[in-house]
Amino acid sequence: MIRLFARSLGFVLLAGGFAQLVVDGTRSIAAGALLWTPLGALIEAAAPGRLAALGPRIAGDLHPLLWHPVATGLLGLPACLALALLGAALLLAGRKKPDDSPGLDQR
């Protein structure tokens, strides 16, 4: 059941990454320059105000260095790349493990 959920979410995120790539490509062609939507801007558009509240919470509860170099670096990645990588990771996590036992044809 967990594998099914991971694979389904992986396919949705992979499709979302491709859709964001198409949107960014269209914006880039229209502007005549390479434009990327950062992951932080996509999260802020989906859930306004949540990202601003997350920064002090991560820095205060966990570690200050975890917010500034790590999280802000990840939030600066292009959204299409981040969604595609997360989707691919979930697809790999949800795949069926190969069977190590020999079958009837193998000896």
C-alpha positions as CSV (number, residue, x, y, z in Angstrom):
1,M,0.0,0.0,0.0
2,I,2.9,2.4,0.8
3,R,4.6,1.5,-2.4
4,L,1.4,2.3,-4.4
5,F,1.2,5.7,-2.6
6,A,4.9,6.5,-3.2
7,R,4.7,5.5,-6.9
8,S,1.4,7.5,-7.4
9,L,2.8,10.6,-5.7
10,G,6.1,10.1,-7.7
11,F,4.2,10.1,-11.0
12,V,2.2,13.2,-10.0
13,L,5.4,15.1,-9.0
14,L,7.1,14.0,-12.2
15,A,4.2,15.2,-14.2
16,G,4.1,18.5,-12.3
17,G,7.9,18.9,-13.0
18,F,7.2,18.4,-16.7
19,A,4.3,20.9,-16.6
20,Q,6.5,23.4,-14.8
21,L,9.2,22.9,-17.4
22,V,6.7,23.7,-20.2
23,V,5.5,26.8,-18.3
24,D,9.1,28.0,-17.7
25,G,10.0,27.3,-21.4
26,T,7.0,29.3,-22.6
27,R,7.9,32.2,-20.4
28,S,11.5,32.0,-21.5
29,I,10.5,32.1,-25.2
30,A,8.2,35.0,-24.6
31,A,10.8,37.0,-22.7
32,G,13.7,36.1,-25.0
33,A,15.8,35.1,-22.0
34,L,16.1,32.0,-19.8
35,L,13.6,32.2,-16.9
36,W,13.2,29.7,-14.1
37,T,10.6,29.6,-11.4
38,P,12.4,28.9,-8.1
39,L,10.9,26.2,-5.8
40,G,10.4,28.8,-3.1
41,A,8.2,30.9,-5.3
42,L,6.1,27.9,-6.3
43,I,5.6,26.9,-2.6
44,E,4.8,30.5,-1.8
45,A,2.2,30.7,-4.6
46,A,0.6,27.4,-3.4
47,A,0.6,28.2,0.3
48,P,1.0,31.9,1.0
49,G,2.7,32.7,4.3
50,R,3.7,29.2,5.2
51,L,7.3,29.5,3.9
52,A,7.9,32.7,5.9
53,A,6.8,30.9,9.1
54,L,8.9,27.9,8.3
55,G,12.3,29.7,8.3
56,P,12.4,30.8,12.0
57,R,11.0,27.5,13.1
58,I,13.7,25.4,11.3
59,A,16.4,27.7,12.5
60,G,15.2,27.8,16.1
61,D,14.1,24.2,16.6
62,L,16.7,22.3,14.6
63,H,19.8,24.2,13.7
64,P,20.4,27.7,12.3
65,L,22.8,26.4,9.6
66,L,20.1,24.0,8.4
67,W,17.9,27.0,7.3
68,H,20.3,29.4,5.7
69,P,22.7,27.4,3.5
70,V,20.7,24.2,3.1
71,A,17.0,25.1,2.9
72,T,17.5,28.4,1.1
73,G,19.7,26.7,-1.4
74,L,17.1,24.0,-2.0
75,L,14.3,26.7,-2.3
76,G,16.4,28.5,-4.9
77,L,16.5,25.4,-7.3
78,P,14.3,25.5,-10.4
79,A,10.9,24.1,-9.5
80,C,10.8,21.8,-12.5
81,L,14.2,20.2,-11.5
82,A,13.2,19.8,-7.8
83,L,9.8,18.3,-8.6
84,A,11.3,15.9,-11.2
85,L,14.0,14.8,-8.8
86,L,11.6,14.2,-5.9
87,G,9.2,12.4,-8.2
88,A,12.0,10.1,-9.5
89,A,13.2,9.4,-6.0
90,L,9.6,8.4,-5.0
91,L,9.3,6.2,-8.0
92,L,12.6,4.5,-7.1
93,A,11.5,4.1,-3.5
94,G,8.2,2.6,-4.6
95,R,9.5,0.1,-7.1
96,K,9.2,-3.6,-6.5
97,K,12.4,-5.2,-5.2
98,P,14.0,-7.8,-7.5
99,D,13.4,-11.4,-6.4
100,D,16.7,-13.0,-5.4
101,S,15.5,-16.6,-5.4
102,P,16.0,-18.5,-8.6
103,G,12.9,-19.2,-10.6
104,L,11.9,-22.5,-12.3
105,D,13.9,-21.7,-15.4
106,Q,17.1,-20.7,-13.6
107,R,19.3,-23.2,-11.9
